[in-house]
């Protein structure tokens, strides 16, 4: 039996899995129409290596500490930490090729968590910056006019591409959060945790935040 060109088109569609509508179109047209190739949108932009996804979120903080916080826009004039005077994060960063982002979580009654992260040009730059920040914070014996202060720095992780250190914070000898400094590859960051959480929770948060920043 000799098949017509229309019948051949329908048969080919069945064998290859093309839907009935497409088969009918092929049979009607009598010739093959190549599928249109997808085009890139003119609004697409290159992937940003450092975005707000590289900072802590309310869910992560809640998972680690059990405390509910709300994310707000950080203060552009945010200082480096509570015991480094007017020094800002930007002041300790390399002068060229750096992008910075930040995140702030606020809880009821005053507790807050501020993270600042920067993308430098090289792992060595990030590590040197982290070491400088650790040195600055380590000189802080306490806050004038109060009982708040930091304990000795604790190294959580340290290898050729990653370093995570935190300072446990105390207020009248009670745990009051802590200060985290980390470098992950070419990224460097700090987290100021003002909350009544344990040192173990601060250490856990430090590791998780470094993992997030490294993504």
C-alpha positions in Angstrom: 0.0 0.0 0.0 1.4 3.4 -0.9 1.1 6.0 1.8 0.5 9.7 1.0 2.8 12.3 2.3 0.2 13.4 4.8 -0.1 9.9 6.2 3.6 9.5 6.4 3.8 12.7 8.4 1.2 11.5 10.9 2.9 8.1 11.2 6.3 9.8 11.9 4.7 11.9 14.5 3.3 8.9 16.3 6.7 7.1 16.2 8.6 10.1 17.5 6.1 11.2 20.1 5.0 14.5 18.5 1.6 15.5 19.7 -1.5 15.3 17.6 -1.7 19.1 17.0 1.9 19.2 15.7 1.2 16.1 13.5 -1.8 17.8 12.0 0.1 20.9 11.3 2.9 18.9 9.6 0.3 17.0 7.5 -1.4 20.2 6.5 1.8 22.1 5.6 3.3 19.3 3.7 6.8 20.3 4.7 9.0 20.4 7.8 9.1 23.5 10.0 12.2 23.7 12.1 11.6 24.6 15.8 12.3 28.1 16.7 15.4 28.6 18.9 15.0 30.3 22.2 16.4 33.8 22.3 18.1 35.5 25.2 16.2 38.4 26.8 17.7 41.8 26.4 17.2 42.4 30.1 19.4 39.5 31.2 22.5 40.5 33.2 25.6 38.6 34.1 25.5 36.6 37.3 26.5 38.8 40.3 29.2 37.0 42.3 28.1 38.7 45.5 24.4 39.2 46.2 22.1 39.5 49.1 21.7 35.7 49.0 25.2 35.6 50.5 24.2 37.0 53.8 22.3 35.5 56.8 18.5 35.3 56.7 15.8 35.3 59.4 15.3 31.6 58.9 18.9 30.7 59.3 19.2 32.7 62.5 16.0 31.2 63.9 17.2 27.7 63.1 20.4 28.3 65.0 19.1 30.2 68.0 15.4 29.8 68.1 14.9 33.6 68.2 12.6 35.3 65.7 14.1 38.3 63.9 13.0 40.6 61.1 15.3 41.6 58.3 15.6 45.4 57.7 17.9 47.6 55.6 21.3 48.1 57.3 22.6 51.6 58.1 25.0 52.7 55.4 27.1 54.4 58.1 27.3 51.1 60.2 30.5 51.0 62.1 32.7 47.9 62.2 31.7 46.9 65.7 30.8 48.2 69.2 34.4 48.6 70.4 36.3 49.8 67.3 35.2 53.4 67.6 34.1 55.2 64.4 36.0 52.7 62.1 33.8 51.3 59.4 34.0 48.1 57.5 35.1 50.0 54.4 38.0 51.5 56.3 39.7 48.2 56.7 39.0 46.8 53.2 41.4 47.0 50.2 41.1 50.2 48.3 40.3 48.7 44.9 38.2 46.0 43.4 35.9 45.5 46.3 32.1 45.2 46.5 30.2 45.2 49.8 26.8 44.1 51.0 25.1 44.0 54.4 22.1 42.6 56.3 20.5 43.5 59.6 18.1 41.4 61.6 16.1 43.1 64.4 14.3 41.4 67.3 11.8 42.5 69.8 13.2 44.5 72.7 16.5 45.6 71.1 18.5 42.6 70.1 20.0 42.8 66.6 22.4 41.0 64.3 24.4 43.0 61.7 26.4 41.3 59.0 28.8 43.0 56.5 30.4 41.1 53.7 32.9 42.1 51.0 34.2 40.5 47.8 37.9 41.3 47.4 40.1 40.4 44.4 42.0 37.5 46.0 41.9 35.1 48.9 45.1 36.7 50.4 43.4 40.1 50.5 40.4 38.6 52.3 42.5 36.8 54.9 44.7 39.8 55.6 41.6 41.9 56.1 40.1 39.3 58.5 43.3 39.2 60.5 43.3 42.9 60.8 39.8 43.0 62.1 40.5 40.3 64.6 43.5 42.3 65.8 41.3 45.4 66.2 38.5 43.7 68.1 41.0 41.8 70.3 42.2 45.1 71.7 38.7 45.8 73.1 38.7 45.0 76.8 35.2 46.4 77.4 32.8 49.2 76.6 33.2 52.3 78.6 30.3 53.0 81.0 29.0 49.4 81.1 29.8 45.8 81.9 29.8 44.6 78.3 33.0 43.1 76.8 34.4 40.4 74.7 36.3 37.2 75.7 39.3 35.9 74.0 39.0 35.0 70.3 38.0 31.4 69.4 39.0 29.9 66.1 36.2 27.8 64.7 37.8 26.9 61.3 41.2 27.6 59.8 42.8 26.4 56.6 44.4 27.8 53.4 41.1 29.2 52.0 38.9 29.7 55.1 39.2 31.2 58.5 36.3 31.6 61.0 36.8 33.3 64.4 34.4 34.6 67.0 34.7 36.6 70.2 32.1 35.6 72.9 30.3 38.7 74.3 29.4 39.1 77.9 27.2 41.6 79.7 27.6 41.5 83.5 29.1 38.0 83.1 26.1 36.7 81.2 26.4 35.5 77.6 25.4 38.3 75.2 26.0 37.1 71.7 29.4 37.7 70.1 31.4 39.0 67.2 32.3 36.9 64.2 35.0 37.4 61.7 35.4 35.2 58.7 37.2 34.9 55.3 36.1 32.4 52.7 38.1 32.5 49.5 38.1 36.2 48.3 35.3 37.1 50.7 35.6 38.6 54.1 32.8 39.4 56.6 31.9 40.3 60.1 28.8 39.6 62.2 27.9 41.5 65.3 25.4 39.4 67.3 23.7 41.5 70.1 21.4 38.8 71.6 21.3 36.7 74.7 22.5 33.5 72.9 25.1 31.0 74.0 28.7 30.9 72.8 27.9 27.5 71.2 25.1 29.1 69.2 27.4 32.0 68.1 30.0 29.4 67.0 27.3 27.5 65.0 26.1 30.7 63.4 29.6 31.7 62.5 30.1 28.4 60.6 26.7 28.6 58.9 27.3 32.3 57.9 30.7 31.4 56.4 29.1 28.6 54.4 26.4 31.0 53.1 29.0 33.7 52.2 31.0 31.1 50.3 28.1 30.1 48.0 
